[in-house]
Amino acid sequence: MNNNEMRKRLQNVSSALLVPSLGAVAMIAIFAILASFTSFNKIYTAAALIVIYSVGVTVYYAVTKPKIDLEIKESQLHPLLGEIMLRSLTGSAVPSMIADEESEKVIWYNNAASRALGGKDRLKGVPLDEVLVPDGENENLAKNDGSVYETTRTVITAGDKKYILCTAVDVTERETAKKTLAERELTVAYVMVDNLDELLHHEQEEYRVAAAGTEAILRAWAAEADGILKEYQSDRYIFIFEAKKFDEFAEHRFDILDKIREIRVGTGSIPITVSIGVGCVDGSFADKEKAAQAALEMALQRGGDQVVVKNRDGSQSIYGGRTKMIQKKAKVRARIIANELLVHMSEASNVIIMAHKRPDFDAIGSSIGLARLAMFCGVPVNVVTDFSFGGIEKCLERIKDEPDYKGVLVSREAAMDLVTPDTLLVITDVNNPNVFEEPHLAESCSKIIIIDHHRKTAEFPTEPLISYIEPSASAACELVCEMLELVLPEDLLLKSEADLMLAGILLDTNQFRKNTGTRTFSTALYLRDRGADISAVQEFFKTTLDDYERENKFRSNVTIYRDVTAISVADGEGDSDDTIPASRAADRLLELDGIKASFVLIKIKDAIHVSARSVGTINVQLILEQLRGGGHFDAAGAQITDATTDEVVALLKSAIDRYLDDSAAEKK
């Protein structure tokens, strides 16, 4: 301890003892006066004065203790930091503070902190987080009176006490520059008009008017954003704009979709729709373009009329998607996909075909159609099948006696043993990895092809060789049949195969009553030409007495919610055989007056299963996506674990509220 330190400590001790000493002298003088000039009892007088003195000293130390403690803590700075560090911090131009670790209140600060952060004597005793308010987005940044500081906190120990040494560097100019650069960074988007080509087949005279009106709205939108819009192909545009404009687009939920949708064509008032992919990612301009292209592909695979945004953190945001996609007539893409599929099958050592859990007629029918393509290529093929699921017994019975299918249908366990480095896995009628028949199979295969008609919900862990997702198709069987018609010789498709694929189409179109188009009937005609028997196929749809009784579970507890949706909760707990009756019950609920969407819930083991149906005006897929489900515009499903039925009903109602409220807001 140097002389200055000793002198300061003695001054502190002297200051602390001065008042009590003076008080003692005063008490002695008072006692002398009272003893000499009064008749008071000397013993009682002395005792009373001692009590008064003790109380006074106690009160004095209680009042002055925070100041004395604070001064003692300041006196510890030298052994705590050392002479060089203490002088360095004191004279540093960088604001520095020391706080007690327990309370995080400032007990010392240098002149730079006084000037920059609070002024003289305004920081002591103030919590650090009030002096430098943390930035919620970056833990190393904090704000003070409009300025931004990069802070560093170091815990130092002295004896049995811990302190926080906090330094703050003013980075206001840097952060302002970064924000300006980020706002002016260029963002790439792809814009595609969904259905002008299709409308051209129906309303040729109005095509040019609709096309011109659509382009005018898009160019006005781009001009308002000070962006660049260039048409690189018919009805396809690339849009480049500054990143700061994206927040405005998102705030208005990309109302460009609504403006385009106001253009209607023909006597049926068919709305024009666009799909947009935005690449809000870091990296090179090429990275942004690639992300925008992937986002557009996702928007199209989800059915169009929506915006998909690829974000910096790897997530994606989706806007729109409330219009049912028009079925496309052109088969050009089907021909391209069919040829690519044949090439990949021919190059594989073997082909494994897999659909979703608890397969239905569409899953089985499309799997059988793809198996026929593999047989045509001369490649060993197997179809993964859940033999325990009762819903497909009639399908398996129909195909089991065919010589070509002996040993083709295998269990999940057997399929895992068939995987080799050159195995090609074809997944049909599903694109959500959570409901694959065997998710581990998809993880084990490096070559994957997806063929599905459900709207895409997420990216795949392994990038597929082919991703043929066409939400406008009525069924996966429709997509497969189109490929068979284009590449398969007439005499190779078996009658039993045609029956199964026709059953899949009948199931997903509810006997041709919904989601049909010219492609659907064209496919059905092709199957009839290949021997499909509508009477034989109808046998698949006959309900057993057991299934009929199972449907009763869903009829006694029905709630009408928001006037346009019906929610049914099954009585008691069900099993896997209840899934088909549940979907039928959802279809039946749509027959209720005024109901536009229905939801049926049943608990099976540890999960709550939700089946949803729509008449075509409410997108049930968007609703169930909020419950980690998915599917089609008018038919979707979800499985929720770790929740009770009441909790799932509450979640479902919240999802319905958000969808209906957002729809109402977009219409305003």
C-alpha positions as CSV (number, residue, x, y, z in Angstrom):
1,M,0.0,0.0,0.0
2,N,1.5,3.4,-1.0
3,N,1.4,6.6,0.9
4,N,-1.5,8.0,-1.0
5,E,-3.5,4.9,-0.4
6,M,-2.6,4.9,3.3
7,R,-3.5,8.6,3.6
8,K,-6.8,8.1,1.9
9,R,-7.7,5.1,4.1
10,L,-6.7,7.0,7.3
11,Q,-8.9,9.9,6.1
12,N,-11.8,7.5,5.6
13,V,-11.3,6.0,9.1
14,S,-10.9,9.5,10.7
15,S,-14.1,10.7,9.0
16,A,-15.9,7.6,10.2
17,L,-14.7,8.2,13.9
18,L,-14.9,12.0,14.1
19,V,-18.6,12.3,14.8
20,P,-18.8,9.5,17.4
21,S,-15.7,11.0,19.1
22,L,-17.3,14.4,19.2
23,G,-20.5,12.9,20.5
24,A,-18.6,11.2,23.4
25,V,-16.9,14.5,24.4
26,A,-20.3,16.2,24.4
27,M,-21.8,13.4,26.6
28,I,-19.0,13.8,29.1
29,A,-19.5,17.6,29.2
30,I,-23.2,17.2,29.7
31,F,-22.7,14.7,32.5
32,A,-20.2,17.1,34.3
33,I,-22.7,20.0,34.1
34,L,-25.6,17.9,35.4
35,A,-23.6,16.4,38.2
36,S,-22.3,19.8,39.3
37,F,-25.4,22.0,39.1
38,T,-28.3,19.5,39.6
39,S,-29.4,17.0,42.2
40,F,-29.9,14.2,39.6
41,N,-28.7,10.8,40.7
42,K,-25.3,10.5,39.1
43,I,-25.6,6.7,38.4
44,Y,-29.0,7.1,36.6
45,T,-27.8,10.2,34.8
46,A,-24.7,8.4,33.5
47,A,-26.7,5.4,32.4
48,A,-29.2,7.6,30.5
49,L,-26.5,9.5,28.7
50,I,-24.8,6.2,27.7
51,V,-28.1,4.9,26.2
52,I,-28.6,8.2,24.3
53,Y,-25.0,8.1,23.0
54,S,-25.3,4.4,21.9
55,V,-28.6,5.1,20.1
56,G,-27.1,8.2,18.4
57,V,-24.0,6.3,17.2
58,T,-26.1,3.5,15.9
59,V,-28.4,5.8,13.9
60,Y,-25.3,7.7,12.5
61,Y,-23.7,4.5,11.2
62,A,-26.9,3.2,9.8
63,V,-27.4,6.4,7.8
64,T,-23.8,6.7,6.7
65,K,-23.1,3.0,6.1
66,P,-23.9,2.9,2.3
67,K,-21.4,5.8,1.8
68,I,-18.7,4.2,3.9
69,D,-19.3,0.8,2.1
70,L,-19.1,2.4,-1.3
71,E,-15.9,4.2,-0.3
72,I,-14.5,0.9,0.9
73,K,-15.3,-0.8,-2.4
74,E,-13.6,2.1,-4.2
75,S,-10.6,1.5,-2.1
76,Q,-10.4,-2.0,-3.3
77,L,-10.0,-0.9,-6.9
78,H,-6.2,-0.7,-6.6
79,P,-5.6,-4.3,-5.4
80,L,-8.3,-5.4,-7.7
81,L,-7.0,-3.8,-10.9
82,G,-3.4,-2.9,-10.1
83,E,-1.8,0.5,-10.6
84,I,-1.3,0.3,-14.3
85,M,-4.9,-0.9,-15.1
86,L,-6.5,1.5,-12.8
87,R,-4.7,4.5,-14.3
88,S,-5.4,3.1,-17.8
89,L,-9.2,2.8,-17.1
90,T,-9.3,6.2,-15.4
91,G,-7.7,8.0,-18.3
92,S,-9.1,5.9,-21.1
93,A,-11.3,7.4,-23.8
94,V,-13.4,4.3,-23.7
95,P,-16.4,4.5,-21.3
96,S,-15.7,2.0,-18.5
97,M,-17.7,1.1,-15.4
98,I,-17.4,-1.3,-12.5
99,A,-20.6,-2.8,-10.9
100,D,-21.3,-5.0,-8.0
101,E,-22.0,-8.5,-9.5
102,E,-24.9,-9.2,-7.2
103,S,-26.9,-6.0,-7.7
104,E,-25.2,-5.1,-11.1
105,K,-25.3,-1.4,-9.8
106,V,-22.5,0.9,-10.9
107,I,-20.0,1.7,-8.1
108,W,-17.3,3.3,-10.2
109,Y,-16.9,4.8,-13.6
110,N,-14.3,6.8,-15.5
111,N,-14.6,10.3,-17.0
112,A,-15.3,8.9,-20.5
113,A,-18.4,7.1,-19.1
114,S,-19.5,10.2,-17.3
115,R,-19.3,12.3,-20.5
116,A,-20.8,9.7,-22.8
117,L,-23.4,7.9,-20.7
118,G,-24.9,10.0,-18.0
119,G,-23.1,13.0,-16.8
120,K,-21.3,13.6,-13.5
121,D,-22.6,11.8,-10.5
122,R,-25.6,10.3,-12.5
123,L,-24.3,6.8,-12.9
124,K,-23.4,5.6,-9.4
125,G,-25.9,3.2,-8.0
126,V,-27.7,2.8,-11.4
127,P,-28.1,-0.8,-12.8
128,L,-25.9,-1.5,-15.8
129,D,-28.9,-2.5,-18.0
130,E,-30.5,0.9,-17.3
131,V,-27.3,2.8,-18.3
132,L,-26.8,0.6,-21.4
133,V,-30.1,-0.9,-22.5
134,P,-29.5,-4.2,-24.2
135,D,-30.3,-4.7,-27.9
136,G,-32.7,-7.6,-28.2
137,E,-31.3,-8.7,-31.6
138,N,-27.6,-8.6,-30.7
139,E,-26.5,-9.4,-27.2
140,N,-23.2,-7.5,-27.6
141,L,-24.9,-4.2,-28.5
142,A,-26.7,-1.8,-26.2
143,K,-28.2,1.7,-26.5
144,N,-27.9,4.9,-24.6
145,D,-29.7,8.1,-25.5
146,G,-29.9,7.2,-29.2
147,S,-26.3,6.0,-29.5
148,V,-25.3,2.4,-30.0
149,Y,-22.4,0.8,-28.0
150,E,-20.6,-2.5,-28.3
151,T,-20.2,-3.7,-24.8
152,T,-17.8,-6.2,-23.1
153,R,-18.4,-7.5,-19.6
154,T,-15.7,-9.2,-17.6
155,V,-16.2,-10.7,-14.1
156,I,-13.3,-10.0,-11.7
157,T,-12.9,-11.3,-8.2
158,A,-11.3,-9.6,-5.1
159,G,-11.3,-11.6,-2.0
160,D,-14.8,-13.0,-1.5
161,K,-16.5,-10.3,-3.7
162,K,-17.1,-10.3,-7.4
163,Y,-17.5,-7.3,-9.7
164,I,-18.3,-6.6,-13.3
165,L,-16.0,-4.6,-15.4
166,C,-18.0,-3.2,-18.3
167,T,-16.5,-1.3,-21.3
168,A,-18.6,0.4,-24.0
169,V,-17.3,1.4,-27.5
170,D,-19.5,3.8,-29.5
171,V,-20.4,2.0,-32.8
172,T,-23.3,4.2,-33.8
173,E,-21.8,5.1,-37.1
174,R,-20.9,1.6,-37.9
175,E,-24.3,0.2,-37.1
176,T,-26.0,3.0,-39.0
177,A,-23.8,2.2,-42.1
178,K,-24.6,-1.5,-41.7
179,K,-28.3,-0.8,-41.6
180,T,-28.2,1.5,-44.6
181,L,-26.2,-1.1,-46.6
182,A,-28.6,-3.9,-45.5
183,E,-31.6,-1.8,-46.6
184,R,-30.1,-1.0,-49.9
185,E,-28.9,-4.6,-50.6
186,L,-30.6,-5.9,-53.7
187,T,-33.1,-8.7,-53.3
188,V,-34.2,-11.1,-56.1
189,A,-37.7,-12.3,-56.7
190,Y,-39.3,-14.4,-59.4
191,V,-42.9,-13.8,-60.5
192,M,-44.9,-16.2,-62.6
193,V,-48.5,-15.8,-63.7
194,D,-50.1,-19.1,-62.8
195,N,-53.0,-19.6,-65.2
196,L,-52.9,-17.4,-68.2
197,D,-51.8,-20.3,-70.4
198,E,-54.8,-22.3,-69.1
199,L,-57.2,-19.5,-69.7
200,L,-55.9,-19.2,-73.3
201,H,-57.6,-22.6,-74.0
202,H,-61.0,-21.3,-72.7
203,E,-61.1,-17.6,-73.4
204,Q,-58.8,-16.9,-76.3
205,E,-60.3,-13.5,-77.1
206,E,-59.8,-12.2,-73.6
207,Y,-56.3,-13.6,-73.2
208,R,-54.5,-10.5,-74.4
209,V,-56.6,-8.1,-72.3
210,A,-55.9,-10.2,-69.2
211,A,-52.2,-10.5,-70.0
212,A,-51.8,-6.8,-70.5
213,G,-53.8,-5.9,-67.4
214,T,-51.7,-8.4,-65.3
215,E,-48.4,-6.9,-66.6
216,A,-49.6,-3.4,-66.0
217,I,-50.3,-4.1,-62.4
218,L,-47.0,-5.9,-61.9
219,R,-45.0,-3.0,-63.5
220,A,-46.8,-0.4,-61.4
221,W,-46.0,-2.5,-58.3
222,A,-42.3,-2.6,-59.3
223,A,-42.2,1.1,-60.0
224,E,-43.6,2.0,-56.6
225,A,-40.8,-0.1,-55.1
226,D,-38.2,1.6,-57.3
227,G,-37.4,-1.9,-58.6
228,I,-36.6,-3.5,-61.9
229,L,-39.1,-5.9,-63.5
230,K,-38.0,-7.8,-66.6
231,E,-40.0,-10.5,-68.5
232,Y,-37.6,-13.3,-69.3
233,Q,-40.2,-15.7,-70.7
234,S,-43.9,-15.5,-71.5
235,D,-45.7,-14.6,-68.2
236,R,-42.5,-15.0,-66.2
237,Y,-40.6,-12.1,-64.6
238,I,-37.5,-11.4,-62.6
239,F,-38.0,-8.6,-60.0
240,I,-35.0,-6.9,-58.4
241,F,-35.6,-4.4,-55.5
242,E,-33.9,-3.0,-52.4
243,A,-34.3,-5.0,-49.2
244,K,-35.9,-2.2,-47.3
245,K,-39.0,-2.5,-49.5
246,F,-39.5,-6.1,-48.4
247,D,-40.8,-5.0,-45.0
248,E,-43.4,-2.9,-46.7
249,F,-44.5,-5.8,-48.8
250,A,-44.7,-8.1,-45.8
251,E,-46.6,-5.5,-43.8
252,H,-49.2,-5.4,-46.5
253,R,-49.1,-9.2,-46.8
254,F,-48.1,-8.9,-50.4
255,D,-51.4,-7.4,-51.5
256,I,-50.2,-7.6,-55.1
257,L,-51.8,-11.0,-55.0
258,D,-55.2,-9.5,-54.3
259,K,-54.7,-6.8,-57.0
260,I,-53.9,-9.4,-59.6
261,R,-56.8,-11.6,-58.5
262,E,-59.2,-8.8,-59.3
263,I,-58.6,-9.4,-63.0
264,R,-61.2,-12.0,-64.0
265,V,-61.7,-13.7,-67.3
266,G,-64.6,-15.3,-69.0
267,T,-68.2,-15.9,-68.1
268,G,-67.1,-18.0,-65.1
269,S,-65.2,-15.0,-63.8
270,I,-62.0,-17.0,-63.3
271,P,-59.4,-14.9,-61.4
272,I,-55.9,-14.5,-62.6
273,T,-53.3,-15.5,-60.0
274,V,-49.5,-15.2,-59.7
275,S,-46.9,-17.0,-57.7
276,I,-43.8,-15.2,-56.3
277,G,-40.5,-16.6,-54.9
278,V,-38.3,-14.2,-52.9
279,G,-34.7,-14.9,-51.9
280,C,-34.1,-12.9,-48.7
281,V,-30.8,-14.6,-48.0
282,D,-27.2,-13.6,-47.4
283,G,-24.5,-14.4,-49.9
284,S,-23.8,-13.6,-53.5
285,F,-26.2,-12.4,-56.1
286,A,-26.2,-15.9,-57.5
287,D,-27.2,-17.3,-54.1
288,K,-30.1,-14.9,-53.9
289,E,-31.3,-15.9,-57.4
290,K,-31.0,-19.6,-56.5
291,A,-33.0,-19.1,-53.3
292,A,-35.7,-17.1,-55.2
293,Q,-36.0,-19.8,-57.8
294,A,-36.4,-22.5,-55.1
295,A,-39.0,-20.3,-53.4
296,L,-41.0,-19.9,-56.6
297,E,-40.9,-23.7,-57.1
298,M,-42.2,-24.2,-53.6
299,A,-45.0,-21.7,-54.3
300,L,-46.0,-23.6,-57.4
301,Q,-45.8,-26.9,-55.7
302,R,-48.1,-25.6,-53.0
303,G,-50.7,-24.7,-55.6
304,G,-49.8,-21.1,-56.7
305,D,-51.5,-17.8,-55.8
306,Q,-49.0,-17.2,-53.1
307,V,-45.6,-15.8,-52.1
308,V,-42.9,-18.0,-50.6
309,V,-39.9,-16.2,-49.0
310,K,-36.6,-17.9,-48.2
311,N,-35.2,-16.1,-45.1
312,R,-31.7,-15.6,-43.9
313,D,-32.1,-18.1,-41.0
314,G,-33.1,-20.9,-43.4
315,S,-36.8,-20.7,-42.6
316,Q,-39.5,-19.7,-45.1
317,S,-42.5,-17.4,-44.9
318,I,-45.7,-17.9,-46.9
319,Y,-48.3,-15.4,-47.9
320,G,-51.5,-16.1,-49.7
321,G,-52.5,-19.5,-51.1
322,R,-56.2,-19.0,-50.7
323,T,-57.3,-19.7,-54.3
324,K,-57.9,-23.2,-55.6
325,M,-55.6,-24.0,-58.5
326,I,-57.1,-24.5,-61.9
327,Q,-56.3,-27.9,-63.3
328,K,-53.9,-27.7,-66.2
329,K,-54.5,-29.3,-69.5
330,A,-51.0,-29.5,-71.0
331,K,-49.2,-32.8,-70.6
332,V,-45.8,-31.5,-71.7
333,R,-44.4,-31.6,-68.1
334,A,-45.8,-35.1,-67.6
335,R,-43.9,-36.3,-70.7
336,I,-40.6,-34.7,-69.5
337,I,-41.0,-36.2,-66.0
338,A,-41.9,-39.7,-67.5
339,N,-38.7,-39.7,-69.6
340,E,-36.6,-38.6,-66.7
341,L,-38.1,-41.2,-64.4
342,L,-37.4,-44.0,-66.9
343,V,-33.8,-42.9,-67.1
344,H,-33.3,-42.9,-63.3
345,M,-35.1,-46.2,-63.0
346,S,-33.0,-47.8,-65.7
347,E,-29.8,-46.7,-64.0
348,A,-30.8,-47.9,-60.5
349,S,-29.8,-51.3,-59.1
350,N,-33.3,-51.7,-57.7
351,V,-36.4,-49.5,-57.2
352,I,-38.4,-49.2,-53.9
353,I,-41.7,-47.5,-54.0
354,M,-43.3,-46.0,-50.8
355,A,-46.4,-44.0,-50.0
356,H,-47.8,-42.7,-46.7
357,K,-48.7,-44.3,-43.4
358,R,-52.2,-45.9,-43.4
359,P,-52.3,-46.1,-47.2
360,D,-55.5,-45.4,-49.1
361,F,-56.5,-46.4,-52.6
362,D,-54.7,-43.5,-54.2
363,A,-51.4,-44.5,-52.4
364,I,-51.7,-48.2,-53.4
365,G,-52.9,-47.4,-56.9
366,S,-50.1,-44.9,-57.7
367,S,-47.5,-47.3,-56.1
368,I,-48.7,-50.1,-58.4
369,G,-48.6,-47.9,-61.5
370,L,-45.0,-46.9,-60.7
371,A,-44.1,-50.5,-60.1
372,R,-45.3,-51.2,-63.6
373,L,-43.0,-48.5,-65.0
374,A,-40.0,-50.1,-63.1
375,M,-41.0,-53.5,-64.5
376,F,-41.1,-52.0,-68.0
377,C,-37.5,-50.8,-67.4
378,G,-36.5,-54.3,-66.4
379,V,-35.4,-53.3,-62.9
380,P,-36.2,-55.2,-59.7
381,V,-38.9,-53.4,-57.8
382,N,-40.6,-53.6,-54.5
383,V,-43.6,-51.7,-52.9
384,V,-43.5,-51.0,-49.2
385,T,-46.8,-52.1,-47.7
386,D,-48.4,-52.1,-44.3
387,F,-50.0,-55.5,-44.3
388,S,-51.6,-54.9,-40.9
389,F,-53.7,-52.0,-42.1
390,G,-57.2,-53.2,-42.8
391,G,-58.1,-50.4,-45.2
392,I,-56.2,-51.9,-48.1
393,E,-57.2,-55.6,-47.7
394,K,-59.4,-55.4,-50.8
395,C,-56.6,-53.8,-52.8
396,L,-54.1,-56.5,-51.8
397,E,-56.6,-59.2,-52.6
398,R,-57.1,-57.8,-56.1
399,I,-53.3,-57.9,-56.9
400,K,-51.9,-60.8,-55.0
401,D,-52.6,-63.5,-57.6
402,E,-50.9,-61.6,-60.4
403,P,-47.6,-63.5,-61.3
404,D,-45.8,-60.2,-61.8
405,Y,-46.4,-59.2,-58.2
406,K,-45.2,-62.3,-56.4
407,G,-42.7,-61.0,-53.9
408,V,-43.1,-57.4,-54.9
409,L,-45.1,-56.2,-51.9
410,V,-42.8,-56.1,-48.8
411,S,-43.0,-54.9,-45.2
412,R,-41.2,-51.9,-43.9
413,E,-38.6,-54.1,-42.2
414,A,-37.9,-56.1,-45.3
415,A,-37.6,-52.9,-47.4
416,M,-34.8,-51.6,-45.2
417,D,-32.8,-54.8,-46.1
418,L,-33.1,-54.1,-49.8
419,V,-31.3,-50.7,-49.7
420,T,-28.0,-50.4,-51.6
421,P,-25.9,-47.4,-52.7
422,D,-27.7,-47.5,-56.1
423,T,-31.2,-48.0,-54.9
424,L,-33.8,-45.5,-56.2
425,L,-36.6,-44.7,-53.8
426,V,-39.8,-43.3,-55.4
427,I,-42.2,-41.7,-52.9
428,T,-45.8,-41.2,-54.0
429,D,-49.0,-39.6,-52.7
430,V,-47.0,-37.8,-49.9
431,N,-44.3,-35.2,-49.6
432,N,-44.3,-34.7,-45.8
433,P,-41.4,-36.8,-44.3
434,N,-43.3,-37.1,-41.0
435,V,-46.0,-39.3,-42.6
436,F,-43.8,-41.5,-44.9
437,E,-44.6,-45.1,-44.5
438,E,-41.0,-45.6,-43.3
439,P,-39.1,-42.4,-42.7
440,H,-35.8,-44.3,-42.1
441,L,-36.0,-45.6,-45.6
442,A,-36.0,-42.1,-47.0
443,E,-33.0,-41.3,-44.8
444,S,-31.1,-44.4,-46.0
445,C,-31.5,-43.7,-49.7
446,S,-29.4,-41.2,-51.5
447,K,-31.5,-41.2,-54.7
448,I,-35.1,-40.1,-54.2
449,I,-38.0,-39.1,-56.5
450,I,-41.2,-37.5,-55.2
451,I,-44.5,-37.7,-57.1
452,D,-47.5,-36.2,-55.3
453,H,-50.6,-34.0,-55.7
454,H,-50.6,-32.6,-52.2
455,R,-49.3,-29.1,-51.6
456,K,-45.7,-29.0,-50.6
457,T,-45.2,-28.2,-46.9
458,A,-41.4,-28.3,-46.4
459,E,-38.0,-28.9,-48.0
460,F,-36.8,-32.5,-48.1
461,P,-33.7,-33.6,-46.1
462,T,-32.3,-35.1,-49.3
463,E,-32.7,-33.1,-52.5
464,P,-34.9,-35.2,-54.8
465,L,-33.7,-36.1,-58.3
466,I,-37.2,-35.3,-59.4
467,S,-39.9,-33.4,-57.5
468,Y,-43.1,-33.8,-59.4
469,I,-45.6,-32.1,-57.1
470,E,-48.7,-31.0,-59.0
471,P,-51.5,-29.7,-56.6
472,S,-53.9,-29.1,-59.5
473,A,-54.1,-32.9,-60.1
474,S,-57.0,-34.8,-58.6
475,A,-54.9,-37.7,-57.3
476,A,-51.4,-39.2,-57.4
477,C,-52.9,-41.9,-59.6
478,E,-53.8,-39.3,-62.2
479,L,-50.2,-38.2,-62.4
480,V,-48.9,-41.7,-62.7
481,C,-51.5,-42.6,-65.3
482,E,-50.5,-39.7,-67.5
483,M,-47.0,-41.0,-67.5
484,L,-48.1,-44.5,-68.2
485,E,-50.2,-43.3,-71.1
486,L,-47.2,-41.4,-72.6
487,V,-44.5,-44.1,-72.4
488,L,-46.0,-47.5,-71.7
489,P,-47.1,-49.8,-74.6
490,E,-50.8,-50.5,-74.6
491,D,-50.7,-54.1,-73.8
492,L,-48.5,-53.9,-70.7
493,L,-50.9,-52.5,-68.2
494,L,-52.9,-55.2,-66.4
495,K,-56.6,-54.9,-65.8
496,S,-56.1,-55.3,-62.0
497,E,-53.6,-52.4,-62.1
498,A,-56.1,-50.2,-64.0
499,D,-58.7,-51.1,-61.4
500,L,-56.5,-50.0,-58.5
501,M,-55.6,-46.7,-60.1
502,L,-59.2,-45.9,-61.0
503,A,-60.1,-46.6,-57.4
504,G,-57.5,-44.1,-56.3
505,I,-59.0,-41.4,-58.5
506,L,-62.5,-42.2,-57.4
507,L,-61.5,-41.9,-53.8
508,D,-59.7,-38.6,-54.0
509,T,-62.5,-37.0,-56.2
510,N,-65.2,-38.4,-54.1
511,Q,-66.7,-40.3,-57.0
512,F,-65.9,-37.5,-59.5
513,R,-67.8,-35.0,-57.4
514,K,-64.9,-32.6,-56.5
515,N,-61.5,-31.5,-57.7
516,T,-62.0,-32.8,-61.3
517,G,-61.0,-31.5,-64.6
518,T,-60.5,-32.6,-68.2
519,R,-57.3,-34.3,-67.2
520,T,-59.2,-36.3,-64.6
521,F,-61.7,-37.6,-67.0
522,S,-59.1,-38.2,-69.7
523,T,-57.2,-40.4,-67.2
524,A,-60.3,-42.3,-66.3
525,L,-61.0,-42.9,-70.0
526,Y,-57.5,-44.2,-70.4
527,L,-58.0,-46.7,-67.6
528,R,-61.3,-47.8,-68.9
529,D,-59.6,-48.5,-72.3
530,R,-57.1,-50.6,-70.3
531,G,-59.8,-52.8,-68.8
532,A,-60.8,-51.0,-65.6
533,D,-64.2,-52.1,-64.5
534,I,-66.2,-49.4,-62.7
535,S,-68.5,-52.0,-61.2
536,A,-65.6,-54.0,-59.8
537,V,-63.9,-50.9,-58.5
538,Q,-67.1,-49.8,-56.6
539,E,-66.7,-53.0,-54.6
540,F,-63.7,-51.4,-52.9
541,F,-65.9,-48.6,-51.6
542,K,-68.6,-50.7,-49.9
543,T,-68.7,-50.1,-46.2
544,T,-68.5,-53.0,-43.8
545,L,-70.9,-53.1,-40.8
546,D,-67.9,-52.4,-38.6
547,D,-66.9,-49.2,-40.5
548,Y,-70.6,-48.1,-40.5
549,E,-70.7,-48.4,-36.7
550,R,-67.4,-46.7,-36.4
551,E,-68.8,-43.6,-38.2
552,N,-71.3,-43.2,-35.4
553,K,-68.4,-42.1,-33.1
554,F,-68.3,-38.8,-35.0
555,R,-72.0,-38.0,-35.1
556,S,-72.9,-37.3,-31.5
557,N,-70.4,-34.5,-30.7
558,V,-70.5,-31.9,-33.5
559,T,-69.9,-28.2,-33.0
560,I,-70.6,-25.5,-35.5
561,Y,-67.8,-22.9,-35.3
562,R,-67.7,-19.5,-36.9
563,D,-70.9,-20.4,-38.8
564,V,-69.0,-22.0,-41.7
565,T,-67.0,-24.9,-40.1
566,A,-68.1,-28.1,-38.3
567,I,-65.8,-29.8,-35.7
568,S,-66.6,-33.3,-34.6
569,V,-64.8,-35.1,-31.8
570,A,-65.0,-38.9,-31.6
571,D,-66.3,-40.4,-28.5
572,G,-63.6,-42.4,-26.6
573,E,-60.3,-43.6,-28.0
574,G,-60.0,-45.2,-31.5
575,D,-57.6,-47.4,-33.4
576,S,-56.0,-47.3,-36.8
577,D,-59.2,-48.7,-38.4
578,D,-61.0,-45.5,-37.5
579,T,-59.0,-43.3,-40.0
580,I,-61.2,-44.2,-43.0
581,P,-64.5,-43.8,-41.2
582,A,-63.1,-40.4,-39.9
583,S,-62.5,-39.2,-43.4
584,R,-66.0,-40.3,-44.5
585,A,-67.5,-38.6,-41.5
586,A,-65.7,-35.4,-42.6
587,D,-67.2,-35.7,-46.1
588,R,-70.6,-36.2,-44.6
589,L,-70.4,-33.0,-42.4
590,L,-70.0,-31.0,-45.6
591,E,-73.6,-31.9,-46.4
592,L,-74.8,-29.7,-43.5
593,D,-76.3,-26.4,-44.6
594,G,-73.9,-23.5,-44.6
595,I,-70.8,-25.6,-43.8
596,K,-67.8,-24.9,-46.0
597,A,-65.2,-26.9,-44.1
598,S,-65.3,-29.8,-41.7
599,F,-62.8,-31.2,-39.1
600,V,-63.0,-34.6,-37.5
601,L,-60.8,-35.5,-34.5
602,I,-60.1,-38.9,-32.9
603,K,-57.4,-40.0,-30.5
604,I,-55.4,-43.0,-31.7
605,K,-52.8,-44.2,-29.2
606,D,-50.7,-41.2,-28.2
607,A,-51.8,-38.9,-31.1
608,I,-54.8,-36.8,-32.0
609,H,-55.7,-37.4,-35.7
610,V,-57.5,-34.6,-37.6
611,S,-59.2,-35.2,-40.9
612,A,-60.3,-32.0,-42.8
613,R,-62.5,-31.5,-45.8
614,S,-63.6,-28.4,-47.7
615,V,-66.2,-27.6,-50.4
616,G,-63.5,-25.7,-52.2
617,T,-63.8,-22.2,-50.8
618,I,-61.7,-22.7,-47.6
619,N,-58.1,-23.9,-47.8
620,V,-58.0,-26.6,-45.1
621,Q,-54.4,-27.2,-45.8
622,L,-53.4,-23.7,-44.7
623,I,-55.4,-24.3,-41.5
624,L,-53.8,-27.6,-40.6
625,E,-50.4,-26.4,-41.5
626,Q,-50.6,-24.4,-38.3
627,L,-51.0,-27.7,-36.5
628,R,-47.9,-29.2,-38.4
629,G,-50.2,-31.0,-40.8
630,G,-50.8,-30.6,-44.6
631,G,-52.5,-32.0,-47.6
632,H,-54.6,-30.5,-50.3
633,F,-56.7,-27.4,-50.7
634,D,-60.0,-29.3,-49.9
635,A,-58.6,-32.4,-48.1
636,A,-55.9,-32.3,-45.4
637,G,-54.9,-34.1,-42.2
638,A,-52.7,-33.7,-39.2
639,Q,-51.4,-35.7,-36.2
640,I,-50.7,-33.9,-32.9
641,T,-48.8,-35.7,-30.1
642,D,-48.2,-34.5,-26.5
643,A,-51.6,-32.8,-26.3
644,T,-55.1,-33.6,-25.1
645,T,-58.1,-33.6,-27.3
646,D,-59.4,-30.4,-25.7
647,E,-56.0,-28.7,-26.3
648,V,-56.1,-29.8,-30.0
649,V,-59.6,-28.4,-30.4
650,A,-58.5,-25.1,-28.9
651,L,-55.5,-25.0,-31.3
652,L,-57.7,-25.9,-34.2
653,K,-60.2,-23.1,-33.4
654,S,-57.3,-20.6,-33.2
655,A,-56.0,-21.8,-36.6
656,I,-59.5,-21.4,-38.1
657,D,-59.7,-17.9,-36.5
658,R,-56.4,-16.8,-38.0
659,Y,-57.3,-18.1,-41.4
660,L,-60.8,-16.6,-41.5
661,D,-59.6,-13.3,-40.1
662,D,-56.7,-13.0,-42.5
663,S,-59.0,-13.9,-45.4
664,A,-61.4,-11.1,-44.3
665,A,-58.5,-8.6,-43.9
666,E,-57.1,-9.4,-47.4
667,K,-60.5,-8.8,-48.9
668,K,-60.7,-5.3,-47.5
